[in-house]
Amino acid sequence: AEEAELQPLIDQVRAMLRSMNDGDTSASAYDTAWVAMVPKVGGDGGAQPQFPATVRWIVDHQLPDGSWGDSALFSAYDRMINTLACVVALTKWSLEPARCEAGLSFLHENMWRLAEEEAESMPIGFEIAFPSLIQTARDLGVVDFPYGHPALQSIYANREVKLKRIPRDMMHRVPTSILHSLEGMPDLDWPRLLNLQSCDG
């Protein structure tokens, strides 16, 4: 009797698994923004993006509250890093100032949420990637970002702990968790890092 009751649920799970496309991943505003920042090869001094479709995607996917990220589930980590990445990408090309302003407004209003978020829900490498992205924003002259917000202090502290735990030379010699968040890190020895690339790419 118990097996008969469970069978419809088992069938439903099987149907869901069969309908999934193996290898598909959802679009990522964060990753798209990093690709959008790649300057055109052989262009006029890197004044245009190499992949303009990524910039169009960013413009088309801003959420009504001014943020970018998962619209179905609110996570401060997700929304903050995605939003800042998209603002930085648009700022790099001096595009869509109103969208950038809306994104920065969202960041101002919600930065406190980072201090309230459960540490267990922090994405891998967030404490490395987010400060690197903040530095990129600073380098691009994004002035209306809350650089000194108290919620950022623990993230900066966690970054220092992690970077001290994994010396830079070791990071270039053996695979470490920092490989998940190399984007935006300055002064990397890419020829050495490429030796750590997985055989599947």
N, C-alpha and C positions, 0 to 999 in steps of 0.2 A: 504494500500500500504506500509506503514511504517513497519507494522508487518510482511508483506511478505518479506521485505528486511532484517529484523533482524533474521528471522527464520533460515537461514543457519548458522549464527553466534551462535545462541542459540543451534542448533543441534551440532555444533562443540564443544562448551563448555561442553555440556552434555556428548559427546563421550569422551572428555578428562577426565572428572571426573569419568566416568565409568571405564576407563582404569587404574586409579590410584589404587595402592594397599594400602588399609587402614592400617596405622600404620608403613609403611616403612619409614626409614630415610636414607639419604645418609651417606656414610662412612665419618668419621671425623678423620683426621690425629691427631688432638689434643687429642681426647679421646683414640684413638688407642695407641698413645705414652704413655699416663698415664698407660694404661693396660700393655704395654710392659715393664714398669719399675717395675712391681711386681716381686719380687724375688721368685725363686722356693721354694715351701714349703718343708722343710726337706732336702733341698739341701746342698751342701758343702759351708756353710756360705753365702748363697744367691748370689753365683757367676754366676748363670744362671737365665734367665727369666722363669717365670712360664708358660707364654703363648708365645712360640717361633713363632707361626704363626703371631703374631702382629708385631714382628721384621721383618719378611719376608715381611709383607704388607708395612711397612715403606720403606724398601729397594726398593720395586717394584713400589712405588708411588711418588718418588721424581720427581719434574717437571724439565724440561730442564734448567731452570734458577737457579737451585739449591735449590729452595724453596719447601715447601709442602703447600697444601691448595686447594682452589677452582680454578680449571684451567680455568673455563668459565668466571669468574668475578674476577677482581683484586680488593681486598680490603686490604689495608696495615694492618689493625687489624688482619684480617684472616690469611694473609700470614706470618706475624711476629710471632704470637703466635703458629701457626701450625709448622712453621719451627724450632723455638726454642725448642718446645716440642719434635720434632723428633730428633734433634741434641742431646738433653739431654738424650733421651732414648738410642740412639746408643752409646753415650759416656759412659753411665752407664755400659754398657756391653763391652766396649772397642772394638766396632765393626765399620767397614766401615769408617775409618778415612778420606778417600777421599770424601765420601758423607757428612760427618760432615764439612769438610773444605769448600765444595761448599755451604752448608747451611749457615755457618758463613760468607762466602763472600757475599752471598745474604743479610744477615742481616746488614752487614757493609754498603753495597751500598744503602740500602733502608730504613734505620732507620729514616732518615729525613722525610719520608712520614707520619710517625705517627703524626708529628706536623701539617701536611697539611690536614689530613683526617677530615671529618666532624664529630663533636662530636656525632651527632645524629645516626651515623652509627656504633658507638662503641658497640660491643656485651655486653650483660648483664654480669657484673662481670669482665670485662677485666682489669679494674684498680686494682682489687684484684689479679686475677689469673696471669697476666703477670709478675708483680714484684715477686710473689712467685716462678714462674718458673725461673726468672732471678737468684733468690737466690739459687735455686736448681742447676742451671748451675755453679754458683760460688762455691758451696759446692763440686761439682764434679770435680772442677779444670779446667773448660772450660775457658781458658785464652784469647782466641781470640774473645771475645764478647765485643761490645762497651758499657761497663757498665756505663761510664760517659757521654754518648751522651746527648746533650741538649734536644732532643725530648722526653727523658724519664722523665725529671724533672716534667712536668705537670701531667704525669701518677702517679708518686710517690706522688705528692701533692694531687691528687684526691683520692688516696688510703688512705692517712692519714685523709682526711676529712670524708670519708665514714666510716673508722674504729672508728673515734671519735664519729660519729653520732650514731653508733650502738655499745654500750658497749659490751665487750666480754661476760659478764655474761648474758646479755639480749639475745645475739645470741644463747646461750645454752638453753634458756627457752622458747622463742617464735619463730615461723617461721619469718625469715627476708630475705631480698634479698641476703644476704651473703651466704645463703644455696646453691646458684647457683655456688659458686666458692670456696668451701672448700678445694679442692685438693691443696696440697702443703702448706696449712697454718699450721704453727707449733703450738704445745702445745694446741691441741683441746681436749676437754673432750668427747670422742666418746660415752661412755655409755649414757651421757645426750643428746648428739645430736641425737642418734638413737631414742630417744623418740619423736623426731619431724618428723620422717619418715612418709610419707603418707601411708594410709592404703593399697594402691595398690602397695606398694613397692617403 
